[in-house]
Amino acid sequence: RNDEVACLRDVIKGDARMKRWVEEVRADAERMLEAKPVEHKLVGPRMIAQSRLALQRISTLAGMYLIDRDERFAERAKREMLAVANFPDWNPSHFPDTAEMTCAMGIGYDWLYDYLDADERKEIRGAIVRMGLKPGLDALKAKKSPPAWTTAAHNWGQVCNGGLTVGALAVGDEERKLVTELLLLCREAIKPSLKAYEP
């Protein structure tokens, strides 16, 4: 990954359009520094706004940390992730909420792995497993009345299986058995929602 980031930095230096894009993302990251972390707040049955906000913040801040090595961005992303890790749940009754939060946390865990200390990694990884991967695995293995997203022929199949996949890949080294089972099920469950792209 370090080689890829170094290559990206070289591209940014030599490409005016890329440089402009990164400056815009950096400005977004700067604005996020003072924002309060997301909260466990539902609107009706959904927490999707909070999940999407966490995904936007964590990916932006962690990505800018990789590019700039500015620890302010890493620290703020970590603060967001630890807040999310302390939620009571990621609202699995509306599973896109859970899946997008799992995706956000998986990206942050991977991109900030070297910045996090052992206790922080454990806390974030535990949240990904407990509130993301295990509820997803239970849903995918359900024999009676499986949740609709597990067989969805629309975007929920992609969002839910895709988010679980990102989280699973992020913690795969430490949670190999769980992740192997989950990825095999996600690979099958996402197929109906990909039919929209045929032929």
N, C-alpha and C positions, 0 to 999 in steps of 0.2 A: 504493500500500500504506500509506503514512503516514496518509492520510485514513481508511482502514479501521481502522487501529490506534487512531487518535484517537477514532473513533466507538465502537469497542469499549470504550475507557477510559470514555467517557461512559455507556455502557450499564451497565458495572460499577458506577459511582458511584450510579446511580439504581435498581438492581435488587438487592434483598437476596439473592435466590437466586444470582444471578451472582457477587455479591461473596463469598458463602460458597464457591462452587465455586473461584473464583480463589484464595482463601485456602488451600484444600486443595491445589491444584496448586502454589502457592508453597511450602507446607510440604514437598511432595514434592521440589521443586527444591532446597530447602535441604538436605534429607537427601542428595541426590545430589552435593553439592559435594565431599565428602570421599571418595567412593567411588573405587576404582581403575577406570580405563577398562577396557572389555571387552577380552578376549583372544581370539586365534585358537585356540579350544579346541573340539574336536569331541567329541560324545557319540555313539559309534557312527559312522555316516556323516553325522551332522547337526551343523551349527553354529547351528541356528535359535534356540537360547536366547540366544546372544550377539547375533545379529542383532536379535531382539526387544527385548533389553535396550538395545542401542544406539538403536533407534527410539524407545523410551520415554524414554530420557534426553535424546537430542538434541531431540526435539520438545518435551518439557517445559521443558528449560533455555532453548532458543532462544525458545520461546513466551513464557516469563516475562520474558526479556530484552526482547522487543518491548513487553510491557505495562508493565514496571517501569523499563526502561532501567538495570537493575542489572548492571554489567559483570561481576560475579562469575559470573552465569549464562552470559553469552556466553563468558567465558573457559573455563569448565568444559565447555561444549558444544564449543568449539573443540578443547580437549584430547582429548575423546572422538573427534572427527572425525579429527584428525591421527593418533591411535593406529590407527583403522580404516584410514586411508589407507596406513599402513605394513604392513598385513597382506600376506602373500604372495599371497592370493586371498580371495574371499568364498564359497568352497566351491561352485563352479558345478555339481558333480556332484549336489548336492541343491539345485536352483535356487531354491526358496523362500528359502533362506538368503541367496543373492545378491540376490534381488529385494527382500527386506525391508531388507537393508543399503543397497541402492541408494536405496530410498525414504527411509531415515533420513538418508543423506548429501545427498540432493536437498533435503529439507526444511531441513536445516541450512545448506546452501550458499545457498539462497534467503533464508531468514530472517536469516542472519548476514552476508549479502554485504557490507553497508556496514561491518561491524565487522572483517572479515578484511582483511589486507593483500594485496598483489598476489601475493606468493610463496605465501601460505596458500591463496588462491583457486586458484592454478595447481595446487598439490599435491592439493587436495581434488577439483577438477574432473577432474584427470588420473586419480585413483583411480576416480571415478564412471564415466568413459569406459572405462578399461582393465579394471576388475574387475567392472563392472556392465553397461554398455551394449553393449560389443563382444561379450562372451560371449552376451548375450541375442540380439543381432543374428545371430551365427553360428548359434545354435540355431534361430532362426526361419527362417533361410535354408537350413537343412540339407535336402538332397534325400534322402539315404539315412539311414534310422533316426533321424528327428528325435526329440528328447527328448519324453517323454510330456506334459509341461506345455504344449507348443506346440499341442496339440489337445485338452487336457483339458476334460471336460464337468463338472468339479467345481471346488472353490475354488482349486485350484492355478492354473487359468487366470486367475482374477481377481487372485490374489496376485502371480503372476509378471508378467503384463502390466501390472497396476496399478503395481507397484513400479518397473518399467522406465519406465513413462510419467512418474511423478513425477521420477525422475532425469533423464530426457530433457528434460522441460520446464524443469528447473532450469538446465541448461547449454545450452539451445537457441540462445541468442544467439551463443555461441562455437563451437558444434559443429553448425551448421545442417544440413549435408548428412547426416551420420550420424543426427541426431535425426529429420529428415524421413523417411528410409527406415525407421527403427525404429518411429516412431509409426504409420505406415501399416500395417506388419506387425502391430503390437500390436492395432490396432483390429480387424483381421480375426481374429487368434488368440484374442481374448477372447470372441468370439461364442458358441462352443459352451458355455462355462461360464455364460453369461447365460440359456441356455434353461431353466434350473431355475426361473426367475422367470416363465415363460409360464403362462397367457396374459396 
